[in-house]
Every structure is written in structure tokens, then in C-alpha cells.
Amino acid sequence: MIDFDNIDDWAAKLGAAVAPWIPASARSRIRKATLEYVDDTLDKLFDLTDRDALIDATLNWIRSSTIVAYHGSRLTDEDVALIEADGLKPLRAADPVVRLTRALSKHPKWCEVAGRFDPTHPSYGTGEYIGNREGQVHLTLSRSALLDGFNQYLTHGSEFDRNIACLLLGSEGMELLERDGSPAVIQVAVPGRLALQPDHILKSIRANGNTPDMARHFLEAWSYRLAKPRFQSRKMMVDCGIVFNKVVPADWILKVQVLRSVPKARA
């Protein structure tokens, strides 16, 4: 099982997978190079090797592995029990009604604004308010990034919840969301072949001369580790999404961790 943030565990495994395409001279030159940024190291590695072969080997390594991914939200005890029993379900515009009503109804003006919240309206389901995430489950590759880089999901909840609360009650609505439920990180074991984007998208990315995101992040961290042996991948706080259009099954859920607190969401 591969957890991106734990490079101490996976660096040797990826190293073995790409070894046939990286001559010892290339490793030596990377170790001796003075490179400041993570992506600089990968560019150097590509210059010294067969870029396409290296990417193919990394993608095959991912496909043959189980990738740990994360989902952040604010949950009640009942929510946690449902996720553990039924998995993570794709977002539907009508689903957050219970949470929004529970949180926002504490506001003295709720009765005045409640009529403006119609979850059946098309704009809520497919438009800007839901962030165009109708019918999707979103996971991310890095726990550290979820906690410290884009932790608004932990401090306030989903993009949909935040947009509606702000629309109806402004900053006071956001404060009510922050007091509803507890921050929770859901750890998920995703089969590697499903963690990658569909093959036709990967082929399109490659055809345009780009490196698929997940392979790029692993290779960046691995190559930078060659130059700086103490480097920890969790410091990258990568924003690498994994999207499903169906239920993430309960037997993929490794753990639902309810947190005591998280830092304030970054602007």
C-alpha cells in the first residue's frame, strides 16, 4: 500500500520499478546537481533518461499498487457510521440539505432566507454553487495537503455547503458551518489502476507532451530525494485529485479519523 506522504516507505519500491531505465551515471549526476526546486530535479532526470520509458514504468508501478487517498469533511457520529457502512457516495445537490438546515437554522434570520434555498434548481446541481461536482466523489493524494494546504473542507465542509451558506447568510453562515459537526479525514485504499485517470485521458496528456499528474508527483518526490536524502514528500503538499462517478465502497475505507481541530482554512 503506497501513501504518498510516506516516502520512506515507497522510495525504494519506485526506485526498483524504474531502475532499468536509469543508468548509474544519471543517479550520480542528480545527486551532485545543485537544484533548488522539486520540478527542476525531475526535468534533469528526464534529460538524462528515456522520459517515456520512465513515465510508463511509473504508471505501471502505480497500477500494480494500492494507493492511499484522502477525503476531508465535517461529520457527525451518524455521518461517520453511514460512511463506514455504505462508503462515500457521489454528491447530489439535494443531499446536503440536512446539514445546511441543521447548521443554518440556528441563525435568527433563517426563516427569512430559507425560501431562497431550492436544491432542485439546476444551478445548485450543475452550476457554480456546487462547484460542478454533481455526481462525483473527490479524493486527494496527500493528507498533509488536505490538512494544511486546502483545509477548508475540514473547517467548513464541502464546496457546496460553503457556497450556499455564504449566499444565504454571508460570513455568519460560514461561522455556523464551522460549528457544525467535527473535522474528519477519511483514509481510502484505492486500487492503483482506478486511481489513475481513464486511459484515453492519460493518452491525451502524453500526446500533448505532459506527464500524468500522479506519476509526475511521485517522480518529482523520488528524484528530489536522490539529491536531498532527508527530503520528505509530505512537505510538497500536492493537490492531486482522484475523482469517482460512483460510490467509493465501504471496503475501501481504511479509517475515518475525527480530529479535535484543524488550522483555519487558507484564503
Secondary structure as a PSIPRED ss2 file (coil, helix, strand):
# PSIPRED VFORMAT (PSIPRED V4.0)

   1 M C   1.000  0.000  0.000
   2 I E   0.000  0.000  1.000
   3 D C   1.000  0.000  0.000
   4 F C   1.000  0.000  0.000
   5 D C   1.000  0.000  0.000
   6 N C   1.000  0.000  0.000
   7 I H   0.000  1.000  0.000
   8 D H   0.000  1.000  0.000
   9 D H   0.000  1.000  0.000
  10 W H   0.000  1.000  0.000
  11 A H   0.000  1.000  0.000
  12 A H   0.000  1.000  0.000
  13 K H   0.000  1.000  0.000
  14 L H   0.000  1.000  0.000
  15 G H   0.000  1.000  0.000
  16 A H   0.000  1.000  0.000
  17 A H   0.000  1.000  0.000
  18 V H   0.000  1.000  0.000
  19 A H   0.000  1.000  0.000
  20 P H   0.000  1.000  0.000
  21 W H   0.000  1.000  0.000
  22 I C   1.000  0.000  0.000
  23 P C   1.000  0.000  0.000
  24 A H   0.000  1.000  0.000
  25 S H   0.000  1.000  0.000
  26 A H   0.000  1.000  0.000
  27 R H   0.000  1.000  0.000
  28 S H   0.000  1.000  0.000
  29 R H   0.000  1.000  0.000
  30 I H   0.000  1.000  0.000
  31 R H   0.000  1.000  0.000
  32 K H   0.000  1.000  0.000
  33 A C   1.000  0.000  0.000
  34 T C   1.000  0.000  0.000
  35 L C   1.000  0.000  0.000
  36 E C   1.000  0.000  0.000
  37 Y C   1.000  0.000  0.000
  38 V H   0.000  1.000  0.000
  39 D H   0.000  1.000  0.000
  40 D H   0.000  1.000  0.000
  41 T H   0.000  1.000  0.000
  42 L H   0.000  1.000  0.000
  43 D H   0.000  1.000  0.000
  44 K H   0.000  1.000  0.000
  45 L H   0.000  1.000  0.000
  46 F H   0.000  1.000  0.000
  47 D H   0.000  1.000  0.000
  48 L H   0.000  1.000  0.000
  49 T C   1.000  0.000  0.000
  50 D C   1.000  0.000  0.000
  51 R H   0.000  1.000  0.000
  52 D H   0.000  1.000  0.000
  53 A H   0.000  1.000  0.000
  54 L H   0.000  1.000  0.000
  55 I H   0.000  1.000  0.000
  56 D H   0.000  1.000  0.000
  57 A H   0.000  1.000  0.000
  58 T H   0.000  1.000  0.000
  59 L H   0.000  1.000  0.000
  60 N H   0.000  1.000  0.000
  61 W H   0.000  1.000  0.000
  62 I H   0.000  1.000  0.000
  63 R H   0.000  1.000  0.000
  64 S C   1.000  0.000  0.000
  65 S C   1.000  0.000  0.000
  66 T E   0.000  0.000  1.000
  67 I E   0.000  0.000  1.000
  68 V E   0.000  0.000  1.000
  69 A E   0.000  0.000  1.000
  70 Y E   0.000  0.000  1.000
  71 H E   0.000  0.000  1.000
  72 G E   0.000  0.000  1.000
  73 S E   0.000  0.000  1.000
  74 R E   0.000  0.000  1.000
  75 L E   0.000  0.000  1.000
  76 T C   1.000  0.000  0.000
  77 D H   0.000  1.000  0.000
  78 E H   0.000  1.000  0.000
  79 D H   0.000  1.000  0.000
  80 V H   0.000  1.000  0.000
  81 A H   0.000  1.000  0.000
  82 L H   0.000  1.000  0.000
  83 I H   0.000  1.000  0.000
  84 E H   0.000  1.000  0.000
  85 A H   0.000  1.000  0.000
  86 D H   0.000  1.000  0.000
  87 G C   1.000  0.000  0.000
  88 L E   0.000  0.000  1.000
  89 K C   1.000  0.000  0.000
  90 P C   1.000  0.000  0.000
  91 L C   1.000  0.000  0.000
  92 R C   1.000  0.000  0.000
  93 A C   1.000  0.000  0.000
  94 A C   1.000  0.000  0.000
  95 D C   1.000  0.000  0.000
  96 P C   1.000  0.000  0.000
  97 V H   0.000  1.000  0.000
  98 V H   0.000  1.000  0.000
  99 R H   0.000  1.000  0.000
 100 L H   0.000  1.000  0.000
 101 T H   0.000  1.000  0.000
 102 R H   0.000  1.000  0.000
 103 A H   0.000  1.000  0.000
 104 L H   0.000  1.000  0.000
 105 S C   1.000  0.000  0.000
 106 K C   1.000  0.000  0.000
 107 H C   1.000  0.000  0.000
 108 P C   1.000  0.000  0.000
 109 K C   1.000  0.000  0.000
 110 W H   0.000  1.000  0.000
 111 C H   0.000  1.000  0.000
 112 E H   0.000  1.000  0.000
 113 V H   0.000  1.000  0.000
 114 A H   0.000  1.000  0.000
 115 G H   0.000  1.000  0.000
 116 R H   0.000  1.000  0.000
 117 F C   1.000  0.000  0.000
 118 D C   1.000  0.000  0.000
 119 P C   1.000  0.000  0.000
 120 T C   1.000  0.000  0.000
 121 H C   1.000  0.000  0.000
 122 P H   0.000  1.000  0.000
 123 S H   0.000  1.000  0.000
 124 Y H   0.000  1.000  0.000
 125 G H   0.000  1.000  0.000
 126 T H   0.000  1.000  0.000
 127 G C   1.000  0.000  0.000
 128 E H   0.000  1.000  0.000
 129 Y H   0.000  1.000  0.000
 130 I H   0.000  1.000  0.000
 131 G C   1.000  0.000  0.000
 132 N C   1.000  0.000  0.000
 133 R C   1.000  0.000  0.000
 134 E C   1.000  0.000  0.000
 135 G C   1.000  0.000  0.000
 136 Q C   1.000  0.000  0.000
 137 V E   0.000  0.000  1.000
 138 H E   0.000  0.000  1.000
 139 L E   0.000  0.000  1.000
 140 T E   0.000  0.000  1.000
 141 L C   1.000  0.000  0.000
 142 S C   1.000  0.000  0.000
 143 R H   0.000  1.000  0.000
 144 S H   0.000  1.000  0.000
 145 A H   0.000  1.000  0.000
 146 L H   0.000  1.000  0.000
 147 L H   0.000  1.000  0.000
 148 D H   0.000  1.000  0.000
 149 G C   1.000  0.000  0.000
 150 F C   1.000  0.000  0.000
 151 N C   1.000  0.000  0.000
 152 Q H   0.000  1.000  0.000
 153 Y H   0.000  1.000  0.000
 154 L H   0.000  1.000  0.000
 155 T H   0.000  1.000  0.000
 156 H C   1.000  0.000  0.000
 157 G C   1.000  0.000  0.000
 158 S C   1.000  0.000  0.000
 159 E H   0.000  1.000  0.000
 160 F H   0.000  1.000  0.000
 161 D H   0.000  1.000  0.000
 162 R H   0.000  1.000  0.000
 163 N H   0.000  1.000  0.000
 164 I H   0.000  1.000  0.000
 165 A H   0.000  1.000  0.000
 166 C H   0.000  1.000  0.000
 167 L H   0.000  1.000  0.000
 168 L H   0.000  1.000  0.000
 169 L H   0.000  1.000  0.000
 170 G H   0.000  1.000  0.000
 171 S H   0.000  1.000  0.000
 172 E H   0.000  1.000  0.000
 173 G H   0.000  1.000  0.000
 174 M H   0.000  1.000  0.000
 175 E H   0.000  1.000  0.000
 176 L H   0.000  1.000  0.000
 177 L H   0.000  1.000  0.000
 178 E H   0.000  1.000  0.000
 179 R C   1.000  0.000  0.000
 180 D C   1.000  0.000  0.000
 181 G C   1.000  0.000  0.000
 182 S E   0.000  0.000  1.000
 183 P E   0.000  0.000  1.000
 184 A E   0.000  0.000  1.000
 185 V E   0.000  0.000  1.000
 186 I E   0.000  0.000  1.000
 187 Q E   0.000  0.000  1.000
 188 V E   0.000  0.000  1.000
 189 A E   0.000  0.000  1.000
 190 V E   0.000  0.000  1.000
 191 P E   0.000  0.000  1.000
 192 G H   0.000  1.000  0.000
 193 R H   0.000  1.000  0.000
 194 L H   0.000  1.000  0.000
 195 A H   0.000  1.000  0.000
 196 L C   1.000  0.000  0.000
 197 Q C   1.000  0.000  0.000
 198 P C   1.000  0.000  0.000
 199 D H   0.000  1.000  0.000
 200 H H   0.000  1.000  0.000
 201 I H   0.000  1.000  0.000
 202 L H   0.000  1.000  0.000
 203 K H   0.000  1.000  0.000
 204 S H   0.000  1.000  0.000
 205 I H   0.000  1.000  0.000
 206 R H   0.000  1.000  0.000
 207 A H   0.000  1.000  0.000
 208 N C   1.000  0.000  0.000
 209 G C   1.000  0.000  0.000
 210 N C   1.000  0.000  0.000
 211 T C   1.000  0.000  0.000
 212 P C   1.000  0.000  0.000
 213 D H   0.000  1.000  0.000
 214 M H   0.000  1.000  0.000
 215 A H   0.000  1.000  0.000
 216 R H   0.000  1.000  0.000
 217 H H   0.000  1.000  0.000
 218 F H   0.000  1.000  0.000
 219 L H   0.000  1.000  0.000
 220 E H   0.000  1.000  0.000
 221 A H   0.000  1.000  0.000
 222 W H   0.000  1.000  0.000
 223 S H   0.000  1.000  0.000
 224 Y H   0.000  1.000  0.000
 225 R H   0.000  1.000  0.000
 226 L H   0.000  1.000  0.000
 227 A H   0.000  1.000  0.000
 228 K C   1.000  0.000  0.000
 229 P C   1.000  0.000  0.000
 230 R C   1.000  0.000  0.000
 231 F C   1.000  0.000  0.000
 232 Q C   1.000  0.000  0.000
 233 S H   0.000  1.000  0.000
 234 R H   0.000  1.000  0.000
 235 K H   0.000  1.000  0.000
 236 M H   0.000  1.000  0.000
 237 M C   1.000  0.000  0.000
 238 V C   1.000  0.000  0.000
 239 D C   1.000  0.000  0.000
 240 C C   1.000  0.000  0.000
 241 G E   0.000  0.000  1.000
 242 I E   0.000  0.000  1.000
 243 V E   0.000  0.000  1.000
 244 F E   0.000  0.000  1.000
 245 N C   1.000  0.000  0.000
 246 K C   1.000  0.000  0.000
 247 V C   1.000  0.000  0.000
 248 V E   0.000  0.000  1.000
 249 P C   1.000  0.000  0.000
 250 A H   0.000  1.000  0.000
 251 D H   0.000  1.000  0.000
 252 W H   0.000  1.000  0.000
 253 I E   0.000  0.000  1.000
 254 L E   0.000  0.000  1.000
 255 K E   0.000  0.000  1.000
 256 V E   0.000  0.000  1.000
 257 Q E   0.000  0.000  1.000
 258 V E   0.000  0.000  1.000
 259 L C   1.000  0.000  0.000
 260 R C   1.000  0.000  0.000
 261 S C   1.000  0.000  0.000
 262 V C   1.000  0.000  0.000
 263 P C   1.000  0.000  0.000
 264 K C   1.000  0.000  0.000
 265 A C   1.000  0.000  0.000
 266 R C   1.000  0.000  0.000
 267 A C   1.000  0.000  0.000
